[in-house]
Amino acid sequence: NIALQNIQARTRAPLIWMVANINNFLLLNTSNRSEAAVGYTTADGDSCGSISPIAGVSKKFILEWLNYYHTENSMTEEFDALKHILNQQPTAELKPLSENQSDEKDLMSYDLLNTIETCFVRDKMGPNSIKE
């Protein structure tokens, strides 16, 4: 199943690159720090692009910032699309819809992921210490 999901992600890249090149667009990479920390990324999938604007930002921070931004600007109709996005669970969208795939279900909660990352990077703890 994972191999098939990776193939699906990789087959998207050539088409996306083609559309970007035809239109002289810049292709942005959508992978973030939380996904990269645990290898939840597919080469030529979400790691495909010329620039990675959110590579150093955690998924939790991105979601909190989007919620804040939506709350501060919710009076305008332009932000209806953002409300729709925020009401969805982040997902790689690689499994059949019937499986209700979500990133947190595949990995772990973003809170736990951020805690592990903080213990490892900031506190320089090893896996055994973090596990305790």
C-alpha positions in Angstrom: 0.0 0.0 0.0 2.8 2.5 0.9 4.6 1.7 -2.4 1.5 2.4 -4.3 0.9 5.7 -2.5 4.5 6.7 -3.3 4.0 5.9 -7.0 0.8 8.0 -7.0 2.6 10.9 -5.5 5.6 10.6 -7.9 3.4 10.5 -11.0 1.9 13.9 -10.1 5.2 15.7 -10.3 5.9 15.5 -14.1 2.5 16.9 -14.9 2.8 19.7 -12.3 6.3 20.6 -13.6 5.0 20.6 -17.2 2.2 23.0 -16.3 4.6 25.2 -14.4 7.1 25.3 -17.2 4.4 25.9 -19.9 3.1 28.9 -18.0 6.5 30.1 -16.8 5.4 29.6 -13.2 7.6 28.9 -10.1 6.8 25.6 -8.5 6.7 25.7 -4.7 7.5 22.7 -2.6 4.8 22.0 0.1 6.7 19.9 2.5 7.1 21.3 6.0 9.4 20.7 9.0 7.0 18.2 10.8 6.8 16.0 7.7 10.6 16.2 7.0 11.4 15.3 10.7 9.9 11.9 10.3 10.4 11.3 6.6 6.8 11.7 5.8 7.6 13.0 2.3 7.9 11.5 -1.1 10.8 12.3 -3.4 9.3 14.0 -6.4 6.0 14.2 -4.5 5.4 17.0 -1.9 9.2 17.6 -1.9 9.0 18.5 -5.6 9.5 22.2 -6.4 12.0 25.0 -6.8 11.6 26.8 -3.5 10.5 25.5 -0.1 8.8 28.4 1.7 7.6 26.3 4.7 10.4 23.8 5.0 11.5 25.2 8.4 8.0 25.6 9.8 6.1 23.0 11.8 2.7 21.8 10.6 1.2 22.9 14.0 2.5 26.4 13.6 1.1 26.6 10.0 -2.3 25.5 11.2 -2.3 27.9 14.2 -1.2 30.8 12.0 -3.9 30.1 9.4 -6.5 29.9 12.1 -5.3 33.2 13.5 -5.2 34.8 10.1 -8.7 33.6 9.4 -10.1 34.9 12.7 -8.6 38.3 12.2 -9.9 38.6 8.6 -13.2 36.6 8.8 -15.3 39.6 8.1 -14.5 39.5 4.4 -16.0 36.9 1.9 -12.5 36.3 0.4 -11.7 34.1 3.4 -14.5 31.5 2.9 -12.1 29.2 1.1 -9.6 29.4 4.0 -12.4 28.4 6.4 -13.2 25.4 4.2 -9.5 24.4 4.2 -9.2 24.8 8.0 -12.2 22.5 8.5 -10.4 19.6 6.8 -7.8 17.3 8.4 -4.4 17.6 6.6 -3.9 14.6 4.4 -1.5 13.3 1.8 -4.6 12.3 -0.2 -3.0 9.1 -1.4 -5.3 6.4 0.0 -8.9 5.8 -1.2 -11.4 8.3 0.2 -13.1 5.5 2.1 -10.1 5.2 4.3 -10.3 8.8 5.6 -6.6 9.2 5.5 -5.1 12.0 7.6 -1.5 13.0 8.3 -1.9 12.7 12.1 -3.5 9.3 11.8 -0.6 8.1 9.6 2.0 9.7 11.9 1.1 10.9 15.3 -0.4 14.1 16.7 1.4 17.3 15.8 1.7 18.1 19.5 3.6 14.9 20.1 5.7 15.3 17.0 6.7 18.8 18.0 7.5 17.6 21.5 9.8 14.8 20.2 11.5 17.2 17.8 12.1 19.8 20.6 13.6 17.1 22.8 15.9 15.9 20.0 17.0 19.2 18.4 16.8 21.8 21.3 17.5 19.5 24.3 19.8 17.1 22.4 18.1 14.0 23.9 18.6 10.6 22.3 15.8 8.2 21.3 15.9 6.3 24.6 15.6 9.4 26.7 12.8 10.8 24.6 10.9 7.6 24.8 10.9 7.8 28.6 
